[in-house]
């Protein structure tokens, strides 16, 4: 499967790439038995080097896990007011 990275630009899909929710769990590579043996090394390369499965689920992404952290800093005021207050002395 190809992923569009820009106008007229595509690359191979990697686990973790954004995808339509309806495609969750869909196959991303052909079945080994469905392609000629001479292409098996390409599948091996894809699985080993290009898109290895590291066991990290999107829900366990360390950056996404930070979502919501620090919310107690502005819990008593609107987020826009909090940012405005932080920027008051920047000029």
C-alpha positions as CSV (number, residue, x, y, z in Angstrom):
1,X,0.0,0.0,0.0
2,X,1.2,3.5,-0.8
3,X,0.9,6.6,1.4
4,X,0.7,10.0,-0.2
5,X,3.3,12.3,1.4
6,X,2.7,15.3,-0.9
7,X,1.5,16.2,-4.3
8,X,2.6,13.5,-6.7
9,X,4.7,11.8,-3.9
10,X,4.1,8.3,-2.5
11,X,6.0,5.9,-0.3
12,X,5.4,2.5,1.1
13,X,3.0,2.2,4.1
14,X,4.6,1.8,7.5
15,X,2.7,0.6,10.6
16,X,1.7,3.7,12.5
17,X,1.0,5.8,9.5
18,X,-2.3,7.7,9.5
19,X,-4.9,5.6,7.8
20,X,-8.7,5.6,7.4
21,X,-10.3,4.0,10.5
22,X,-12.3,1.7,8.2
23,X,-9.0,0.1,7.1
24,X,-7.8,-0.8,10.6
25,X,-6.6,-4.4,10.5
26,X,-6.6,-4.5,6.6
27,X,-3.6,-6.2,5.0
28,X,-0.7,-4.0,4.0
29,X,1.4,-6.5,2.1
30,X,0.4,-9.3,-0.2
31,X,0.3,-12.9,1.1
32,X,3.6,-14.6,0.5
33,X,1.8,-17.5,-1.2
34,X,0.1,-15.0,-3.6
35,X,3.3,-13.7,-5.2
36,X,6.1,-15.5,-7.2
37,X,9.0,-16.8,-5.1
38,X,11.4,-14.4,-6.8
39,X,9.6,-11.5,-5.0
40,X,9.8,-13.1,-1.5
41,X,13.1,-11.2,-0.7
42,X,11.2,-7.9,-1.2
43,X,8.7,-9.0,1.4
44,X,11.6,-10.0,3.7
45,X,13.2,-6.6,3.2
46,X,10.0,-4.7,3.9
47,X,9.3,-6.7,7.1
48,X,12.9,-6.7,8.4
49,X,14.3,-3.3,7.3
50,X,11.6,-0.9,6.1
51,X,8.6,-1.5,8.4
52,X,9.6,-3.7,11.3
53,X,6.9,-4.3,13.8
54,X,8.4,-3.1,17.1
55,X,5.5,-4.1,19.2
56,X,4.6,-0.5,19.9
57,X,0.9,0.1,19.5
58,X,-0.3,3.5,18.5
59,X,-2.1,3.8,21.9
60,X,1.3,3.3,23.6
61,X,3.2,5.9,21.6
62,X,5.3,7.9,24.1
63,X,4.6,11.3,22.5
64,X,0.8,10.6,22.4
65,X,1.0,9.5,26.0
66,X,1.9,13.1,26.9
67,X,-1.6,14.3,25.8
68,X,-3.2,16.2,28.6
69,X,-0.1,16.4,30.8
70,X,0.2,19.8,32.4
71,X,-3.5,20.6,32.3
72,X,-3.4,21.4,36.0
73,X,-1.2,24.5,35.1
74,X,-4.2,26.2,33.5
75,X,-7.0,24.4,35.2
76,X,-8.4,27.6,36.8
77,X,-8.3,29.7,33.6
78,X,-9.1,29.4,30.0
79,X,-6.2,28.1,27.9
80,X,-6.1,31.3,25.7
81,X,-5.9,33.5,28.8
82,X,-3.1,31.3,30.2
83,X,-1.0,31.6,27.0
84,X,-1.7,35.4,26.9
85,X,-0.5,35.7,30.5
86,X,2.7,33.8,29.7
87,X,3.4,36.0,26.7
88,X,2.8,39.3,28.6
89,X,6.5,40.2,29.1
90,X,7.9,38.9,25.7
91,X,8.3,42.3,23.9
